[in-house]
Amino acid sequence: MKKLMILCMLVTASTLLFSGGTKEAKPEEGPKTIRFATWGVQEKGTQGYFENFKSKFEAANPAIKIEWISYPYTQIKQQVLVMGAAGQIPDLMQAERGWLAGMISSGYTAPLDDALAPEYMKEVQPALKEDLSLNGKVWGAVWIYSPFILYYNKDLFKQAGLDPLKPPKTYQEALEYARKISKLKDKDGNNVYGLGITTGNVPVSGACLLSVLFSFGGGIWDAAGSVKVDTDPNREALEFLSVLYKEKLNPEGAKLKDLRNLFAIHRLGMYLDQLWGLNGVKAINPAVIPSVGASGPLGSARSMGKSTLEAHILMLGKGSKVSKEAGRLVDFLTSKEMLREYLSVNPFLAARTSAAASLTEAEPLLAPLKDVASSIVSVMKHPNLEAAYLELTNAAQAVTVGKADAKGTINSLETKLKETLK
């Protein structure tokens, strides 16, 4: 028995000797990968910025890697939904603000509250945070944003006898400015339009038109959140569009790309657009940029200027195993340093207070817009919101090219929106 005990002790000692007396070490974990769905890598104007951002982020965060899931802007929303159905949800997704409700209802996204640091959340301007929240949770982080602002051509202002340092503040003033501008001709003798408001049959046009309704004191729902369209302010807004059409001040049925083209070739004095729309103008005619001025959303006799939130946002994929890392990416992408760098690509506004002032100081065009966050109106988070936007464009076309009366059109619009947004 004693010999057996000695033999066991020798075996144990031998085992400890060859094993180093320690447990087997676990293999080191490799870097964590964030699968980021974006259209930015595909677009010529932003591809270089995104690749540079990736290099800087990975250098600052050696334990994190970015894997691009790259699709064109026109395809990315549908492709992400297809990936979600296949159980391959990206960790992070670049999206338009208008897609928010649809992406939430798909079940493929998750709130960002736990992914983002409390310090970050405190920095986001309240109106923007409210617009991207549902049931007390924040579902989108603003990368860049803009209300629908007024772009105007200072050279055309001078030619029309208007002060280029005093753009209109209300739709009523803008109408008088537009009438003067519309008396001009371009160098080839073509008519010049006074005020462009998009009415083309695409969702972004509907968002612009909703902003017009807001600024006239209207909207498409009441304080209780119920659809309410048949109001005097909304009727007045449609009557305003009708006047623009009848007096040939606004290009017929124009999409934003049409307005940008006319503005670029000096055939449009003023128009409503997102800030980054100026990039489209610049691509057509860079020489026009020095003559461009910008002003905040137009108001009316009933209301200050108001707008929907137009933004490129970042949404978290449901079930992501790298949500904290994705939160760090959001923080890095929206930092003052990275936004200042992106400002050379596009004009925009920053949601974070630590970056906002820096951008308006760096870009003179943004100076008149430093306080426009207060103009943002939070819109309902309904999966059919984009369909409602298309109904707004139909109503705008009815009172312009269709020559329908505003009162009857508003009544019909309320019926349609009650069905669309039920």
C-alpha positions in Angstrom: 0.0 0.0 0.0 2.8 2.3 0.9 4.5 1.6 -2.4 1.3 2.4 -4.3 1.0 5.8 -2.5 4.6 6.6 -3.4 4.0 5.7 -7.0 0.9 8.0 -7.2 2.8 10.9 -5.7 5.6 10.4 -8.3 3.0 10.4 -11.2 1.4 13.6 -9.8 4.7 15.3 -9.4 5.7 14.3 -13.0 2.4 15.7 -14.3 2.9 19.0 -12.5 6.5 19.2 -13.7 5.6 18.8 -17.4 2.5 21.0 -17.2 4.3 23.8 -15.4 1.9 23.4 -12.5 -0.7 25.5 -14.2 -3.9 25.1 -16.1 -3.8 25.1 -19.9 -3.9 28.7 -21.2 -6.8 29.8 -23.3 -6.0 31.0 -26.8 -6.0 34.8 -27.0 -9.2 36.3 -28.5 -8.8 38.1 -31.8 -10.1 41.5 -32.6 -13.9 42.0 -32.6 -15.5 42.9 -36.0 -18.3 45.4 -36.6 -20.2 44.6 -39.7 -21.2 48.1 -40.9 -23.8 48.5 -43.7 -23.3 51.8 -45.6 -23.7 53.4 -49.0 -20.8 55.8 -48.3 -18.1 53.4 -49.4 -19.8 53.0 -52.8 -20.1 56.7 -53.6 -17.2 58.4 -55.3 -17.5 61.6 -53.3 -17.4 59.9 -49.9 -15.4 56.7 -50.5 -12.1 58.2 -49.6 -13.5 59.7 -46.4 -15.0 56.3 -45.2 -11.7 54.4 -45.9 -9.7 57.1 -44.0 -12.2 56.9 -41.1 -11.8 53.1 -41.0 -8.0 53.4 -40.8 -8.1 56.0 -38.1 -10.7 54.1 -36.0 -8.9 50.8 -36.2 -5.6 52.5 -35.3 -7.3 54.1 -32.2 -9.0 50.8 -31.4 -6.7 48.0 -32.2 -9.0 45.3 -30.8 -11.8 46.3 -33.2 -12.1 45.9 -36.9 -14.7 47.3 -39.4 -16.1 45.1 -42.1 -18.0 47.1 -44.8 -21.3 45.8 -46.0 -21.6 48.1 -49.0 -24.6 48.7 -51.2 -25.7 51.7 -53.3 -28.0 54.2 -51.6 -31.0 53.0 -53.6 -30.6 49.4 -52.5 -29.2 49.4 -49.0 -32.5 49.5 -47.1 -34.0 46.5 -48.9 -30.8 44.6 -48.8 -30.6 45.0 -45.0 -34.1 43.7 -44.7 -33.2 40.7 -46.8 -30.1 40.1 -44.6 -32.3 40.3 -41.5 -34.7 37.7 -42.8 -31.7 35.4 -43.4 -30.5 35.9 -39.9 -27.5 38.0 -41.0 -28.3 41.4 -39.5 -25.5 43.9 -39.7 -24.2 45.2 -36.4 -24.5 48.8 -37.5 -26.5 50.4 -40.4 -26.4 53.9 -42.1 -30.0 55.0 -42.8 -32.1 58.0 -43.6 -34.3 59.5 -40.9 -37.4 58.6 -43.0 -36.6 54.9 -42.7 -36.6 54.9 -38.9 -40.1 53.6 -38.2 -40.0 50.9 -40.9 -36.7 49.6 -39.6 -38.0 49.5 -36.1 -41.1 47.6 -37.1 -39.0 45.1 -39.1 -37.7 43.8 -35.8 -34.1 43.9 -37.1 -32.9 46.9 -35.1 -32.3 47.6 -31.4 -32.2 50.7 -29.2 -28.8 52.4 -28.8 -29.2 53.4 -25.1 -27.0 50.7 -23.7 -24.5 50.9 -26.5 -23.7 54.6 -26.2 -22.0 56.2 -23.2 -24.2 58.5 -21.0 -21.8 61.4 -21.7 -22.6 61.0 -25.5 -26.4 60.9 -24.9 -26.2 64.1 -22.8 -24.5 65.9 -25.8 -27.3 65.2 -28.3 -29.5 68.2 -28.9 -32.9 67.5 -27.3 -35.1 68.0 -30.4 -33.0 65.5 -32.4 -33.0 62.9 -29.6 -36.8 63.2 -29.2 -37.3 62.7 -33.0 -35.3 59.5 -32.9 -36.9 58.1 -29.7 -39.8 55.7 -29.3 -41.2 54.4 -26.0 -38.4 56.1 -24.1 -35.6 54.4 -26.1 -33.3 56.0 -28.6 -33.3 54.1 -31.9 -31.0 56.2 -34.0 -27.9 58.2 -33.6 -27.5 61.3 -35.8 -24.4 61.3 -37.9 -25.2 64.5 -39.9 -28.4 66.4 -40.0 -30.2 69.3 -41.7 -33.7 70.9 -41.6 -35.2 72.0 -45.0 -33.4 75.3 -45.3 -33.6 78.1 -47.9 -30.8 78.3 -50.4 -30.7 81.5 -52.5 -28.6 83.0 -55.2 -27.0 86.3 -54.1 -26.2 87.4 -57.6 -29.8 86.9 -58.7 -30.9 88.9 -55.7 -28.8 91.8 -56.7 -30.1 91.7 -60.3 -33.7 91.7 -59.0 -33.0 94.7 -56.7 -33.0 92.6 -53.5 -30.5 92.8 -50.6 -28.4 89.6 -50.7 -27.7 90.1 -46.9 -31.5 90.0 -46.1 -33.1 86.8 -47.3 -36.8 86.3 -46.7 -37.9 85.0 -43.3 -41.5 84.0 -44.1 -43.3 82.4 -47.1 -45.2 85.6 -47.6 -41.9 87.5 -48.0 -40.4 84.8 -50.2 -43.4 85.1 -52.5 -42.7 88.8 -53.0 -39.0 88.1 -53.6 -39.9 85.3 -56.0 -42.1 87.6 -58.1 -39.2 90.0 -58.6 -36.7 87.3 -59.4 -39.1 85.7 -61.9 -38.9 88.9 -64.1 -35.2 88.1 -64.8 -33.9 86.1 -67.8 -30.7 84.0 -67.9 -27.9 84.7 -70.5 -29.8 82.7 -73.1 -33.1 84.4 -72.6 -34.7 81.6 -70.5 -37.1 82.3 -67.7 -35.8 82.3 -64.1 -37.9 80.7 -61.5 -38.4 82.5 -58.2 -38.9 79.9 -55.5 -38.5 76.1 -55.8 -40.4 73.7 -53.5 -40.2 70.1 -54.5 -43.5 68.3 -55.3 -42.1 65.3 -57.2 -43.6 61.9 -56.3 -40.8 60.7 -53.9 -40.8 60.5 -50.1 -38.3 63.2 -49.6 -40.6 65.7 -51.4 -43.3 64.7 -49.0 -41.1 65.4 -46.1 -40.4 68.9 -47.5 -44.1 69.5 -48.0 -44.8 68.4 -44.4 -42.2 71.0 -43.3 -44.2 73.6 -45.3 -47.4 72.6 -43.5 -45.6 72.9 -40.2 -44.4 76.3 -41.0 -47.9 77.5 -41.9 -49.1 76.3 -38.5 -50.5 73.0 -39.7 -49.4 69.4 -39.9 -51.0 65.9 -40.3 -51.8 65.0 -36.8 -53.2 66.7 -33.7 -51.8 67.0 -30.2 -53.2 63.6 -29.3 -51.4 62.0 -32.2 -54.5 61.4 -34.3 -54.5 62.2 -38.0 -55.9 65.7 -38.5 -55.4 67.4 -41.9 -58.5 69.4 -42.7 -57.4 72.7 -41.1 -57.1 76.3 -42.2 -53.3 76.4 -41.9 -53.0 73.3 -44.2 -55.4 74.8 -46.7 -53.4 78.1 -46.7 -50.2 76.1 -47.4 -51.7 74.4 -50.4 -53.1 77.6 -51.7 -49.6 79.1 -51.5 -48.3 76.2 -53.7 -51.2 76.9 -56.1 -50.2 80.5 -56.4 -46.5 79.6 -57.1 -47.7 77.3 -59.9 -50.2 79.8 -61.4 -47.6 82.6 -61.5 -44.9 80.2 -62.9 -42.7 80.8 -59.9 -42.0 77.2 -59.0 -40.9 74.5 -61.5 -43.7 72.1 -62.2 -43.6 68.7 -60.4 -39.9 69.1 -59.7 -37.8 66.7 -57.6 -34.9 68.0 -55.6 -32.4 67.0 -58.3 -34.3 69.1 -60.8 -34.3 72.1 -58.5 -30.5 71.6 -57.8 -29.9 71.6 -61.6 -31.9 74.8 -62.2 -30.2 76.5 -59.2 -26.8 75.5 -60.5 -27.4 77.1 -63.9 -28.8 80.4 -62.4 -32.4 79.7 -63.4 -33.7 79.5 -59.9 -33.4 82.2 -57.3 -34.4 80.3 -54.1 -35.3 76.8 -53.2 -35.8 74.5 -50.2 -33.3 71.7 -49.7 -31.2 69.7 -47.3 -27.8 71.2 -46.6 -25.9 68.4 -48.4 -28.0 69.1 -51.5 -25.5 71.8 -52.3 -23.1 69.0 -53.3 -25.4 68.2 -56.2 -25.4 71.8 -57.2 -21.6 72.0 -57.0 -21.2 68.8 -59.2 -23.2 70.6 -62.0 -21.6 74.0 -61.8 -18.8 74.7 -59.2 -18.7 78.3 -60.3 -22.1 79.1 -58.7 -21.0 78.2 -55.1 -19.6 81.7 -54.2 -23.0 83.2 -55.0 -24.9 80.8 -52.7 -26.5 82.0 -49.4 -28.3 80.0 -46.8 -31.1 80.8 -44.4 -33.2 78.8 -41.9 -36.6 77.3 -42.5 -39.2 79.9 -43.7 -42.0 80.8 -41.3 -45.4 82.4 -41.8 -47.9 84.7 -40.1 -49.0 81.8 -37.9 -45.7 80.1 -37.1 -41.9 80.3 -36.9 -40.1 78.2 -39.6 -40.3 74.5 -38.9 -39.0 71.4 -40.5 -38.8 67.6 -40.3 -35.5 66.2 -39.3 -33.5 65.3 -42.3 -30.5 63.2 -41.3 -28.2 60.3 -42.0 -28.5 58.2 -38.9 -26.8 55.1 -37.5 -29.0 52.2 -36.3 -27.9 49.2 -34.2 -28.6 45.6 -35.4 -30.8 43.5 -33.1 -28.8 40.9 -31.3 -25.4 42.4 -32.1 -22.6 40.8 -30.1 -20.5 43.9 -30.5 -23.0 46.6 -29.5 -20.6 48.3 -27.1 -17.9 48.4 -29.9 -20.5 49.7 -32.3 -21.3 52.5 -29.8 -17.6 53.4 -29.8 -17.7 53.6 -33.6 -20.7 56.0 -33.4 -18.9 58.1 -30.9 -15.8 58.2 -33.1 -17.6 58.9 -36.3 -19.6 61.8 -34.8 -16.6 63.4 -33.0 -15.6 67.0 -33.7 -12.5 65.9 -35.5 -14.1 63.4 -37.9 -17.0 65.8 -38.6 -14.7 68.6 -39.3 -12.9 66.4 -41.8 -16.3 65.4 -43.4 -17.2 69.0 -43.8 -14.8 69.2 -46.7 -17.1 66.7 -48.5 -20.6 68.0 -47.6 -22.2 70.9 -45.7 -24.2 69.7 -42.7 -25.0 70.3 -39.0 -23.8 68.3 -36.0 -26.1 66.8 -33.4 -23.5 66.8 -30.6 -23.0 70.1 -28.8 -19.2 69.5 -28.6 -19.0 69.6 -32.4 -21.9 71.9 -33.4 -20.2 75.2 -32.7 -16.9 74.1 -34.3 -18.7 73.4 -37.6 -20.5 76.7 -37.8 -17.2 78.5 -37.2 -15.4 76.5 -39.8 -18.0 77.0 -42.6 -19.4 80.5 -43.1 -22.4 79.1 -45.0 -23.5 77.5 -41.7 -23.3 80.6 -39.6 -26.9 81.7 -40.1 -28.1 78.1 -39.2 -26.4 77.7 -35.8 -29.8 77.7 -33.9 -32.0 75.8 -36.3 -32.2 72.6 -34.1 -35.1 74.4 -32.4 -37.0 74.3 -35.7 -37.1 70.5 -35.8 -40.5 69.0 -35.3 -40.6 65.3 -34.2 -42.8 63.2 -36.5 -44.8 60.1 -35.8 -42.9 56.8 -35.8 -45.3 55.0 -38.2 -44.0 52.3 -40.6 -46.2 53.8 -43.4 -44.8 57.3 -43.0 -43.1 57.3 -46.4 -46.4 56.3 -48.0 -48.0 59.3 -46.2 -45.3 61.5 -47.7 -46.3 60.3 -51.2 -49.9 61.2 -50.4 -48.6 64.7 -49.6 -46.9 65.0 -53.0 -50.2 63.8 -54.7 -52.0 66.6 -52.9 -49.5 69.2 -53.9 -49.7 68.1 -57.6 -53.5 68.1 -57.4 -53.6 71.8 -56.5 -50.9 72.7 -59.0 -50.9 70.8 -62.3 -54.3 69.3 -61.4 -55.8 72.8 -60.7 -57.9 71.3 -57.9 -59.2 73.6 -55.1 -57.2 73.5 -51.8 -60.2 72.9 -49.5 -61.4 69.8 -51.4 -57.9 68.5 -51.7 -57.2 68.8 -48.0 -60.5 67.0 -47.2 -59.5 64.2 -49.5 -56.0 64.1 -48.1 -57.3 63.6 -44.5 -59.4 60.6 -45.6 -56.4 59.0 -47.3 -54.0 59.6 -44.5 -56.4 58.2 -41.9 -56.3 55.0 -43.9 -52.5 55.1 -44.5 -51.6 55.9 -40.9 -54.2 53.8 -39.1 
